[in-house]
Amino acid sequence: MSLVTSFRFVFMADCQLGCYATFSGKDEADIAGFAARGMRVTMAPKTEGYAWDARRYERAVGAAQRLRPDFVVMGGDMVDDPASADQLAELYRITGRLDGVPMHWVPGNHDAAPDAVVPTAASLRQYGDRFGPDHYVFDHRGTTCVVADTVVWQHPELVPDEWEAQLAFFEGSLRAARQRGSTHILVFGHHPLFTVAPDEPDSYWNVPLERRRPILDLLDAYGARAFFCGHWHRNGGGWDRGLEIVVTGPVGYPLGEDPSGFRIVDVDGDRVVHRYVSLDVGTGG
């Protein structure tokens, strides 16, 4: 049964408390090295802690609280250092200011991998203890929302059984959504399936082609409408057949030309409309 209804949600990514300090204090050679990897890092005095990032997350949460969306999705990289209890506690404290607006967490590589790249069985268990399931489904007003663990999608080397299980879960969730007549199927992950084009080369920023293409084929087969993600620390994305990949810039430290911000998404009948809002400009309406 399909329901035609309207609602709004907010998608955020990469608040990454502690990231600014990690990129501070770099010299010209460091900055040139980052640039060669497609990362725009600005020179800044060496800083400790997470106050810079926390201020931006507080502004984003305050804006979301005023907008009163139906829910917020945080698309991964909530903290910079998964071993930091202080970063995690500050994340929880600020998130609590949403004041009744539900938060749906999505695992990022800084949350679910001990080296911020490759997940392990232990790191996935730790993620679950902190944030809940790393992949799950929730339905809202006729729309099915599928949360994926793209950390496993990108690097399943140490958890191959988990990759197989998650792929089966993903296909089953898409099939079930189509069978029950969901108005839209929206997917949320951290890593982009691609940043610009469906067949772009593998990189740190995307899901490798050997797993990207089967996932894109599943999304097309079951009529998914959009895939929202972050990780690139700038806006990007594009289209693969009827699927829109929506890469959203960071709440925290930008690594491209786009400022810190978040995305407002309006689901209105058969339309899914979204816009990026800079934290330097305001939220609009």
Secondary structure as GFF3:
##gff-version 3
##sequence-region A 1 285
A	DSSP	beta_strand	6	12	.	.	.	ID=ss1
A	DSSP	alpha_helix	19	23	.	.	.	ID=ss2
A	DSSP	alpha_helix	28	36	.	.	.	ID=ss3
A	DSSP	alpha_helix	51	67	.	.	.	ID=ss4
A	DSSP	beta_strand	71	74	.	.	.	ID=ss5
A	DSSP	alpha_helix	85	95	.	.	.	ID=ss6
A	DSSP	three_ten_helix	96	98	.	.	.	ID=ss7
A	DSSP	beta_strand	103	105	.	.	.	ID=ss8
A	DSSP	alpha_helix	109	112	.	.	.	ID=ss9
A	DSSP	alpha_helix	121	131	.	.	.	ID=ss10
A	DSSP	beta_strand	136	140	.	.	.	ID=ss11
A	DSSP	beta_strand	143	147	.	.	.	ID=ss12
A	DSSP	alpha_helix	150	154	.	.	.	ID=ss13
A	DSSP	alpha_helix	160	179	.	.	.	ID=ss14
A	DSSP	beta_strand	184	188	.	.	.	ID=ss15
A	DSSP	alpha_helix	209	221	.	.	.	ID=ss16
A	DSSP	beta_strand	226	229	.	.	.	ID=ss17
A	DSSP	beta_strand	236	240	.	.	.	ID=ss18
A	DSSP	beta_strand	243	247	.	.	.	ID=ss19
A	DSSP	beta_strand	261	268	.	.	.	ID=ss20
A	DSSP	beta_strand	271	278	.	.	.	ID=ss21
###
